[in-house]
């Protein structure tokens, strides 16, 4: 499949396969304009429509029974509620579920539901593929196809809500699925505003986590949004030399930490470092010592994750004992370090194991898109 180069500062526009408006991506003024176009220009119609979309979660405009039939028909001509098709649904024995969602242009992504008692977390994707290409992760192997739109991001959360059904309420969101969310900044932020809005999904900002390999400019910009989002930095190496080997986007750690410090100072939100332990690559005592020093600089928490091998990639999973020793070494140095256990491994949702494959026609045939980060989400839902 041809891949579009995506520079962090200039995200690609998605190809348009259906030019009707995707309602789930709209802010209130845009929805008001759409309703007016459809012949429902009374102010109360906006609240009625939002109630159908997010409180009642209807599947079609036809179900919006307090709207005149003509308005519903016109809305169907102008707009769509859901763009995606559920191509596959996989359920783990531990309760984790994955949806493979296909979009009209042939792109597809996975989105994950992680139940944990009363907490229900959705792990959302932000791009079709990933432009970063971390060496240990299958998700970036084929590069990135495109950014997801705002509506496509919100739609994932709506699908997860359907899965949860009567069992509870979607309480947490992590942007740890496929893609680098800060490389699709505008759409991710617009989606967060819908997820967070009282008229939308009503999920508190403190229960929404954005995970990034690190784009300093976008981290600073996020800090200035005046949202109380959690920020997770996918660090994975404690020095620049090793990090360059693992993560092709070459951003000096000092620069990243400065941006994270700005985020912490501005929002008061603690930073979390995500760290995938790779046997004899980044899991030696000297790595723990350096990581501890970095974490102490920011008073950051560290989430450790034992690597799950990916066929064709040269990395190994460390033993539980060596991972435990690494964690203890961090703790002895005053770092709040947690080790996560794998979930969803029976549906191949474990860390970085899945990959996208393409057919000769360029269609995504298998969209195994759960990334290292997505699995980290399954293994490390945020603490709130
Ligand atoms: S670990 Fe995350 S940032 Fe790195 S290639 Fe995988 S999805 Fe992209």
Boltz pocket constraint, residues with backbone or C-beta under 6 A from the ligand:
constraints:
  - pocket:
      binder: B
      contacts: [[A, 130], [A, 131], [A, 132], [A, 133], [A, 134], [A, 137], [A, 138], [A, 139], [A, 140], [A, 177], [A, 178], [A, 179], [A, 180], [A, 213], [A, 371], [A, 372], [A, 373]]
      max_distance: 6.0
